[in-house]
Amino acid sequence: MCQLDPDYVTGVPNWTQGIAIGHFSTRSPAFAVEPVGVMDGKLF
């Protein structure tokens, strides 16, 4: 999903894998984004 050796990084990049889940309300303009990490192939 991403290039592991991008041109803009010198040396070895320090990547963190994960996803983000967005929560929003239909009753107000409130929203929140919650990061979810990946460790050993499992979401936590």
MARBA-3410 file (N, C-alpha, C, O; in Angstrom, 1 decimal):
44
0.8,-1.2,0.0,0.0,0.0,0.0,0.8,1.3,0.0,0.4,2.3,-0.4 ~ 2.1,1.2,0.4,3.0,2.3,0.4,4.3,1.9,-0.1,4.7,0.8,-0.1 ~ 5.1,2.9,-0.6,6.4,2.7,-1.0,7.3,2.6,0.2,7.4,3.6,1.0 ~ 8.0,1.5,0.4,8.8,1.4,1.7,10.2,2.1,1.6,10.8,2.2,2.7 ~ 10.6,2.5,0.5,11.8,3.3,0.4,11.6,4.6,-0.5,12.1,4.7,-1.6
10.9,5.5,0.1,10.5,6.7,-0.6,11.8,7.6,-0.9,12.7,7.6,-0.1 ~ 11.7,8.4,-1.9,12.9,9.3,-2.3,13.1,10.4,-1.2,14.2,10.9,-1.1 ~ 12.0,10.8,-0.5,12.2,11.9,0.4,12.7,11.5,1.8,12.9,12.4,2.7 ~ 13.0,10.3,2.0,13.6,9.8,3.3,15.0,9.3,3.1,15.3,8.5,2.2 ~ 16.0,9.9,3.9,17.3,9.4,3.8,17.5,8.4,4.9,17.1,8.6,6.0
18.2,7.3,4.6,18.4,6.2,5.5,17.2,5.3,5.5,16.5,5.1,4.6 ~ 17.0,4.6,6.7,15.9,3.6,6.8,14.7,4.3,7.5,14.8,4.9,8.6 ~ 13.5,4.3,6.8,12.4,5.0,7.4,11.9,4.2,8.6,12.0,3.0,8.7 ~ 11.3,4.9,9.6,10.7,4.3,10.8,9.2,4.3,10.6,8.5,5.3,11.0 ~ 8.6,3.3,10.0,7.2,3.2,9.7,6.4,2.6,10.9,6.9,1.7,11.6
5.2,3.1,11.1,4.3,2.5,12.0,3.0,2.1,11.2,2.5,3.0,10.5 ~ 2.6,0.9,11.3,1.5,0.4,10.6,0.2,0.5,11.4,0.2,0.3,12.6 ~ -0.9,0.8,10.7,-2.2,0.9,11.4,-3.2,1.5,10.5,-2.9,1.8,9.3 ~ -4.4,1.8,11.0,-5.5,2.4,10.3,-6.1,3.4,11.2,-5.8,3.5,12.4 ~ -7.0,4.2,10.7,-7.7,5.2,11.5,-9.2,5.0,11.3,-9.6,4.8,10.1
-10.0,5.1,12.3,-11.5,4.9,12.2,-12.1,6.3,12.6,-11.7,6.8,13.6 ~ -13.0,6.8,11.7,-13.6,8.0,12.0,-15.0,7.8,12.6,-15.8,7.0,12.0 ~ -15.4,8.5,13.6,-16.7,8.5,14.2,-17.3,9.9,14.0,-16.7,10.9,14.3 ~ -18.6,9.9,13.6,-19.2,11.2,13.4,-20.7,11.1,13.9,-21.3,10.0,13.9 ~ -21.2,12.2,14.3,-22.6,12.3,14.8,-23.5,12.9,13.7,-23.1,13.8,13.0
-24.7,12.3,13.6,-25.7,12.8,12.7,-26.5,13.9,13.3,-27.3,14.6,12.7 ~ -26.4,14.1,14.6,-27.1,15.1,15.4,-26.4,16.4,15.6,-27.0,17.4,16.0 ~ -25.1,16.4,15.5,-24.2,17.6,15.7,-23.0,17.5,14.8,-22.8,16.5,14.1 ~ -22.3,18.6,14.7,-21.1,18.6,13.8,-19.9,17.9,14.5,-18.8,18.0,13.9 ~ -20.1,17.2,15.6,-19.0,16.5,16.3,-18.4,15.3,15.5,-19.2,14.6,14.8
-17.1,15.1,15.5,-16.5,14.0,14.9,-15.2,13.7,15.7,-14.7,14.5,16.4 ~ -14.7,12.4,15.6,-13.5,12.0,16.2,-12.8,11.0,15.3,-13.5,10.2,14.6 ~ -11.5,11.0,15.4,-10.7,10.0,14.6,-9.9,9.2,15.6,-9.2,9.8,16.4 ~ -10.0,7.9,15.5,-9.3,7.0,16.5,-8.3,6.2,15.8,-8.7,5.4,14.9 ~ -7.0,6.3,16.1,-6.0,5.4,15.5,-6.1,4.0,16.0,-6.3,3.8,17.2
-5.9,3.0,15.1,-5.9,1.6,15.5,-4.6,1.1,15.0,-4.3,1.0,13.8 ~ -3.7,0.6,15.9,-2.4,0.1,15.5,-2.5,-1.4,15.0,-3.4,-2.1,15.3 ~ -1.4,-1.8,14.4,-1.3,-3.2,13.9,0.0,-3.8,14.6,1.1,-3.2,14.4 ~ -0.1,-4.9,15.2,1.1,-5.5,15.8,1.0,-7.0,15.5,0.0,-7.7,15.9 ~ 2.0,-7.6,14.9,2.0,-9.0,14.6,0.8,-9.4,13.7,0.3,-10.5,13.9
0.4,-8.5,12.8,-0.7,-8.8,11.9,-2.1,-8.7,12.5,-3.0,-9.1,11.9 ~ -2.2,-8.2,13.7,-3.5,-8.1,14.4,-3.7,-6.6,14.8,-2.8,-5.9,15.2 ~ -5.0,-6.2,14.6,-5.4,-4.9,15.1,-5.6,-4.8,16.6,-6.1,-5.8,17.2 ~ -5.1,-3.7,17.2,-5.4,-3.6,18.6,-5.7,-2.2,19.0,-6.0,-1.8,20.1
END
